[in-house]
Amino acid sequence: MTLNHWARQQPDAIALQDAHASLSWGELPAAIDRVADRLERDAGQRIALLADNSRHWVLADLAALKLQRPLIPVPLFFSEEQRAHLFSRAGIDTLMTVEDDQLQIRRLQIPATELHPGTAKITFTSGTTGAPKGVCLSADQQLQVAHSLAERLSGLGIRRHLCLLPLATLLENIAGVYTALLMGASVQLPPLATLGWQGSSGLNVEQLLSALHQHRPDSLITLPQILSALAATGERGTTLPELRFIAVGGARVGADLIRRARAQGLPAYEGYGLSECASVVSLNTPGQDSIGSAGRALGHNHLNLSAEGELLIEGNCMLGYLGEPPHSGVYATGDLVRVDNSGFLHIEGRRRNVIINSYGRNLSPEWVESELLAQPGIEEAVLYGEARPFNCALIHAPSLNNDQLDAHLARINARLPDYARVRQWTRPEISMRKQSGLYTLNGRPRRAAIATHFADTLESIYATDC
């Protein structure tokens, strides 16, 4: 199905709705054309989009797609330094924003950089370091995922999708907006703050719950931490909204969380995806479901395992990273997996040290640790936060008192994006390097060993501040 098909089939039905206005399916094609005309007249060849969720965001995205001009969504939670890196790295010549419910277009004087041929979108992750990588995707790669999802979700009766995640998140952009539109559903686009978001890694659950009752969606995409919070409100006796389908991913999801959510009437289904594969790779659905797995692969993906159990994906993979050679062949994900006899994908762990918090933000612990270790008096620092709502650190700084350490942390946190900040810290009683098996001979922390050794300490931190 195409957008024009739904415009003919249901011209009076709502296609896009935000806090200011709605667009019917009959109005949608002309609205896209009007924005495309503005882009042809006023924009350059590489367009950055920095805006909250709204109908304007979607129209700008679809207009750029129609014109085949690369669009670069800018995450709202990026620091100024990260935004400057994105603009420079992608050679942005046009910035689109939304002000007073109007789309604004501004030309920039930034030198062009080389892009992979066919690039329609460059998605920047939250960044494993302070300088996020750009993933270059074609239009076909994005739409292939959306078509596969629309096919798998057909029959669920999804008529209203609520965009709970920022549209600059590729998962919401493709699996949310594109998929919903291909199914002829209405896309609800309230501002993120009205959904309870506080930065990129904080949430007011009561405000979210109120918004869900107000918008009454059939489907949404969420993250483990948010799903857990919703399940907890149900467990306390709060009435939860009725939905048809909740996709949960972006970070590791436990089987117990899925069971808790479903026990409260939340139809939660785990999926797995990567920006390098245009978001969703596999997904559970009511008709194909195995709790504890990340679902079966979408039809366009070809999955294999290396001898070490690393997931290798062939087929719908990126054009390449921005500024690096083109990608060809299989994509090695860095994830250790197993595939059961029924074809369900089970994520076992990660080959890399990258932390993915429970809000789906990813970062390299070495980045934050290097900031900590640069402070006078801090001798050892190891960061944790995998599948957690915030980061904590084990810090050995025998020459500093607690007030001095807090002052260091305040300065560091002030220049980090919110998902990379250290909320809590604790001191080991003695140097971790002096404890057997916690550091390698060349001075690198053995993260798993340290996590096991300090398991009770780490658990107590999260138990008292969650």
N, C-alpha and C positions, 0 to 999 in steps of 0.2 A: 504494500500500500504506500501511496505518496501523500504529501500534504495536500496537493490539489485534489486527490481523490476524496479526502475527508472534507475539503472545502465544498465540493459538490454534493457530497452525501449528507452532510449535517451543517449547513451554512449558519444556522442560528445558534448552534451549541458553542459554549465557551472553549477557546483554545488556550489562551494565556490570560492569567489574572494576577494582578499585584495589588499593592495597597492603594493605588491611585485610579486604576482603570482596568477594564477587561477588553479583550479582543475576541471576536467570534471567529469561527473557522472560515466563514465567508469573507471576513475582513483580513485574515492573516496573510494571504499571498500578496495583496496590494501593500500591506504594511511593510513586508520584507522588501518589496520592490522600492518603496520610498526610501528606506534606509540605504539600500544598495545604490540608488541614484545619488544620495548624499555622499556616500563613500567614493563613488567614481569622481564626483566633482571636487570634494574637499580633502580626501585622505590620500596618503601615500600607499606604498606597497607592503609595509609591515606594520600591522595595527595592534597596539596594546590596548587591552580593555581592563580598566580598573574601576570597578563598581560593585555595589551591593546587588543582591538578587532582585531582579525586576523584569518586567516584560521587555524593557529597553535592552537589557543584557542579551536576552534570547534573540531579539530581532537583529541586533548587531552581529551576533554570532552567525545566524542563518544568512544574513546579507553577505558577510565576508565569505562564507562557504559558497554562496551562489556566484560571487565574483572571482572565486579561486584566489583570493588574497590571504596570505598567512595571517592568522589571528593568534595573539599571544595573551591569554588570560593572566592577569596579575593577581595573585592571592592577596587578599586584604591584610592578612597577618604578617606578610613579609616586612622585615625591617627596611629602613631607608637604604641601608647598605645593600641589602639583597635586591631591592628594586632597581637601584643604580646598576648593579651587576647584570640583572635581567635586560634592562634597556640597552646597555652597551653590548652585551653578548649577542643579542638578537638583532642589533642594528635597527632599533625601533625608529620609524620616522613619523608615526602618528599615535597620539594618545586619545582614547575615547573614555569619557567619564559621564556620569549622570548627575545633574545638578537641578534641583527644583523640578523634578520629573521631566527633564529635558535631556536628550542625548547631546553631549558636547564633543566636538572634534577639534583637536589642536595638533598642528604640525610641529615636529621636533627636528632639530639639527644634530642628528647622530649618524656617524658614518655607517654605511651598509656593511653587513658581514655576509659571508657565503652560507647559503642554505642548501639543504638536500633538495634536488629536483622533486617537485610534486608536493612540497610541504604545504599543508593547509592549516595546521595548528602546531604550535610549540607549547608543550605543557611543562612547567617547571614544578618539580616536587618541592616539598617544604625544606628539602636540603639536608643531606647528610653532613654537610659542612656549612660554613657561612656563605659559600658560593654554590647555589643549587645548579644542577644540570638541567639542560633543556632537552626534552624528548620530541623529536620531529615526527609528525604523523600526517599521512595523506587523508583526503576526504574519504576514500574508499575504505581505509583501515578503520576509521571511526564508524562509518555507516554499517560496515560488516558486523561489528559488535552489536549495534543497535538493532539491526534486522534479526540477528540470531536470538537476542533477548526477547524481542517482540514475538517471535515464533514460539519460544519456550514458555512465555507467560500468557500466550493466547488461551482463552477459555477461563481465565480467572475473574473476568468481569471488572477489570480495572478501568474506571472512568475518571478518577481524579487522583493525580499524583502531586504530592506536596514535596517541594524542594527544601529539604531540611539542611542539606549540606551547601556550602558556598558553590556557586556555579563555576568558579574558577577551579574547583576540584573536578578532575576529568571524570571521575566516577559519576558525579551528579550530572555533569554536562552530557555524557553519552548514555549511561544506563538510566538516568533520570529523564532528562528533557527529550533527547532524541528518541528514546524507546517509547516514552509515553505518547509523543506526537505521532510516531509511526502506528501506534495502536488506536489513534483517534481519541485519546484521552485529553482531559483538561489538565494543564500544568499550573499549579498554584505557586506563586512566587512572592511570599511576604518578605519584608526585610528581615535579615538574620537576627537583629536585636529583638524583634517581636516574638521570635521563637525561643528566646532565652539564652542565645549565645552571648558569652562574655569573652571577647578575644577569640582565639582559635582553640583553646583548651579549657574552657570553663563554660558551665551551663547552669541556668536557673531552671530546675526541673518543673517547678510549679508553673512557671510562665510557659514552658513548652507544652505541658499538659493542657493548659487553657487554650493555647493555639491549636492543638490537635482537635479539641472539642469544637472549636470555632470553625476550622476549615474542613473537618470531616473527610480526610483523604481516604482513598482505597489503598494507596500504596505509599511507601516512603523508603528511602535508603538511609541507614543509620550506622553508627559505630558501636563497638562493644560497650564502651563506658556509658553511652546514652541509653542503650537497651537495658543495661543493668539498672540504671536509675529509674527507668520506667517500670521495670519489673518490681523493683523495691517499693514503689508507690502503690502498686497493685497489692503487694503482700501486706501493706499497712491498711488495706481496706478501701483505698481510693478507687473510684470508678474510672476505668480506662476506656479510651475510645475504641470503636470497632473498626478494624482494618481487614483487608483481604490478603495483603502481602507486605512483609517487611524484609527487605534485603539487608543483611548485616555483614560488614567486612571492613577493610581498611586497616585492620590489625587482627591479631590472633583472637579467635572466638572459641570459648570452651563449650563442651557439650552440656555442662551443668547450666550455663547461662541460657542456652537455647531451651533447655527443659524448664527452667524457671520462668522464662518469658512465655512459653506456650501454656504453662500452668495458669498464667494470669490472662489468657486469652489473646496474647500477642502472637500473631502468626509469623514468627521470625525464622528466616532461612539463611544459612551461612553461604557466602561465596568467597571467591579468591580472584584477585586480579593484579595487574601491573600496568603502570603507565606505558611501559615499553611494548605492551600488547594491546594498547588502546583501551585499557581498563579491564573489564570482566573477562576472565578466562574460564571459570567454572562456577556453577551455582546450583544449590538445592532448590527445589520447587515442591509444591504439594504432590505432584505426580511422580517426582523423582527425588526422593529424600532419604538421607542417611545422617542422623544426628551424630555429630563428632567429625564429620567430613566437611569439605568445602564444595561438595557437589560433584556432578559430572561435568566434563568439559563441554563448552559450547561447540556446536557442530563444525565450525570453521577452524577450530584449533586442532593441532596434532601434537600430542604429548608423548615424551619419551623420558626415560631415566638414565642418568649416567651410571657408571659402575659404582660410584659412591652414593647413589641415591638422590643426586641433584636433579631437579626438574628441568627438562629441556623442552622448549616450545618452538614449534616450527609452523609457519603459515602466516598468521596475521601479526607480524612483528614490525616494529618501528622502522622508519627509513634510516634512522641513525641518531646519535646524540649530536646536538648543536656543536659545531666546531670540531667534530671528530669524523673519522672515515665512515662511509656508508655501512649500514649493517647488512649482512647477508648470512643466509643459512639459519641455523638454530640459535635461539637465545637462551643462554644459561642463566637461570633465575637467581641462583644463590640459595634457593630453598631446598631443604631436604624433605622428600615426600615419599609416600607409598600410594599405590593405586590398588584398591581391593578387587576381588573377583567380579564385583558388580560394576566396576568402572568408576567408583567414587574416589576422589582425590583427598588424601589425608596429609596435612602439613605437619611435619615432625619437628622442624626447627630451621635455623638459618646458619648458613656457612659464614656469614659475615657477622660483624659485631653491631651492625646497625640496630638501633633501638626503634621500635614502632610503638608509640604510646597508645592508650586506649581510645584516643581521639583520632588515630590514624596518621599522626605526624611522625615523620621519621628524621632521625639525626644520628650522626656519629658521636659516640661518647667521647672519642678522642678530641673532638672540637671543643667541647665544654671543659674537659679535663685540662686541655692545654691552657685555657683561660685561667683556670684555677691555679695550675702549677706555675703560672707566670707571676703570681702574687708573692711578695716577700713573706717568708715564713711557712708557706704551704709546701710540704715535702712530698706528700702522696695524695692522690685524689682518684677515686673510681666512681663513675656515675652509673646509676641504675634507673630504670623506668619502663622496661619492656612490658607492654600490655597494662600499664598503670596510668592513672590520670595525671601524674606529675612526676618530676625527676627528684631523686634524692642522691646524696653523695656521701661516701665514706671518705673522711678527710683526716690526714695525719699532719698536724701543725703544732708541734710541742712548744714552740716559742710564742704562740699567739693565744690570747685569752678569747673567750667566746664573743665579747663585744668587738674585738678586732676582726675576728673571723666573719662575724655578721656584716661588718662594714665592707670587707672585701667582697662578700657575696652580693651585697646591695649594688656595688659599683659594676660588678660583672653582669648581673641580671639586667641592669639598666640598659646595657647595649646589646643584649641578646633578644631575639624574638621570643614571644611568651612560651612557645612549646619547648624551647631549649633551656629555660631558666631552672635553677635549682631552688625548690621550695623548702626542702628539709635537708639537714645534714646531721651527721653524728661522727663521733671520734672513736676509732678503735683504741683499745687500752694501750696497745704497743704498736710499733711500726708493722705494717703488713708485710713489708719486705723481710722482716726478721722472723716471720712465721712460715713454717715449712710448707712449700707447695703453692704459695699464693702469688708468687712472681716468677717469671722465667729468668734464666741466667742473664739474658741481655736487658733485664729491667722492665719487661712488659707485664702488666697484671694478667693473671689467669682468671678471667671474669667468672667463669662457671664455678671454679673452686672458691673464689672469694664470696660469691653469692651463697654457696652452700655453707661456708664457714660462718657467715653472718646472717643466715636465713632468719633467725629469730629476731634479730635487730631490725632487719629490713621489714619484716612483716609487722613489727610493732609500730614502725613509722607510718605505714599505710593504714594500719588499723585505727590509729588515733587521729588521722588527718584525711579521712575519706568521707 
